[in-house]
């Protein structure tokens, strides 16, 4: 069963959003009552709730739920974490991959929790720069490691479908704390996320 099937949609919110979607459909000159669009407002309302469920989730609680005392102090990297988000300026998707590393200082975290933290912040109305910082800050605040590194590469539909219409453009953002402020440590991280070790 897919994760989306387990999301509970609040009926009043779904109804309110569906009414608004129907109004939008009619505002662009479509017939919201024709067969192909009849259920679209409700489907879109449920989809939007799924795509913005991060507002209801707590990244730090997710991390705290899987922290383990461990005497390990080398770099831990989870790379190529795919994510999907929505640009807050045009309500169009942007998507890509996040590469995240931290250097533990007394505690490690379950590896699956790092992609979950990405989803918590990606499933909100976002800009890529803020998304990068929010992931970094949640890991730094909760784990208190020697340092955290986050690099995000994304394609933005607002650049691809409208405006400049540049389909091949990729936006990269990065943020670093602690040990990753050191050029040597940061370069090691950047080399590892760009190499294929498998």
N, C-alpha and C positions, 0 to 999 in steps of 0.2 A: 504494500500500500504506500502510495507516495506521501511525502510530508504534507503537501498542500491539502490532502484529504483530511488530515488531522487538525487543520486550523478551524477553530470555531468562529464563525462570522456573527457578530452581534446584529440581531435582526433589525433594530431601529437604525443602526448605522448603515447597514446594507440598503434598507429602504430609502433612506435620505440620499445616499450616494447614487442609487439607481435613478431616482427622480431627477437628480442633477445631470446624470449622463443622458437621460432621455431628452432633457432640455438642450444639451449640447448637440446631440444628433439632429434635432429639429432645427437648431440655430444655423447649421451649415447647409440646410436645404434638403435634408433626407427625410424620408418617411419612417418614423420610428415604429410604425405599426405594420410595416411589411414583414413577411415571413422571416427573412434573413436577419432582421434587426430586432425582432420582437423580444427575444430574451437577452439581447446584448447589454442593456443597462444593468441588469442584475449580475450577469457574468463579469462585466467590467468592474462593478462595485466590489465583488468578491476578490477579483484579481488585485485591485488596488489595495485592499486590506492585507492581502498576502504580501504584496511588494513593499508595504510600509509597516510590517509587523515589528520592526526593530524598535519602534517607539514604546512597545510594551515589554521589551526585554532589557535585562541588566547585564552588561558585559562583565562588570567586576564580580557579580555574583556567580556567573558562569565560571570564571577563572578560579574564584575562591573554592568552588565546589570540587576542584580537581587539582589542588596544590599538594605537593608531597615534599617533605624534607629530604634533601639529597645533597651529598657532598660532590657536586659536579660543577665545574666552573669553566667549561669550554662552550664555544658558540653552538647554539641550537637553532637550526634554520628550518622553516617550513616554507617552501617556495611553490610557485605556480598555483596559488589558491584562486580559483575562478570566483568571480563575483558579478552581480548584476545590481545596478542601482538606478536611481532616477534623478536627472538633473533638476534642481529646484527652479531654474530659470525658465525652462521650456516644458517641463514635465515629459521629457523624452529620455529614453534609457541611455546609460553609459555602462560599459562592461569591460572586463579585462582580467588581469591577474595581479595578485598581491604577493609580495615576497617579504617574509618577516623573520627576524632573528632576535634572540636575546641571549645574554650571558648570565646564567643563574648565579645567585649569591644566597645559597642556603635552601632555595626552593625551586623545584621544577613544576611544570604544569602539564596535564594530559594533552598530548599533541592535537587531539581532535578539537580541543577547546579554542585553539588559535583560529582555525577557519570559522568557528562559530562566532567568535568576536568580530571577525570581518563581516559576517552576515548581519550581526546586530546593527552595525553602523551603516552598512550598505543598504539595508532595507529601510531607508528613510529618504526623504527628499534631501539631496546632498549636492555638494560640490567636491571635486576630487581632493582639493587641498585640505578641506576640513576632515574628510574621511581619513586621509593619511594621518593627520594629527590625532584624531579621536582613537584610532587603533593603537597608535604609539603610546598615548597618555594612559589608556586603560591598562595596558601591559606594565608600563613603568610604575604606575600608582599601586597596582594590586600585587605584583610579584616583587617589586623593589629589587630588580636585578642590577648587575653592574652596567647594563646598557641595553637599549632596544634599537633596532633598525627596521624601518618600513620603507619599501619601494613599491609603488603602484604604477602599472602601465595600463592605460585604458583607451578605448575608442568611444567617442561621444556622438550619438546620433544627431544631436543638435548641430554638429559640424558637418555631418555626413549627408543628412537629409535636407537641410535648409541652410541658410546663411552662405558660408564659403563653399559648401558642398565638396569637401576634401575627404575622399573615402579612404585614403591610405594613411592619414595622419594618426599618430599615437601620442598621447599625452603622458608624460612620466613625472611623478612627484616623489619626493623622498623626505624622510625625517629621521633624525638620529639623536640618541641621548647617551650620556655616560661614556663608556669605553668606545662607543662607535664614533665619538667625536675625534678620536685618534685616527689619523690618515691611514696608518698601517692596518688597524682593525677594520675600518670601513672598507678599505680596498680588498681585504680578504673576503669580506661579506659579498661585495659586488662581484668579485671573481667567481665565487661559489654559485651565486644565483644565475650567472650567465654561462656556466659550464654544464656540460651534460655528463654526469658521472655514472649514468646507468648503461 
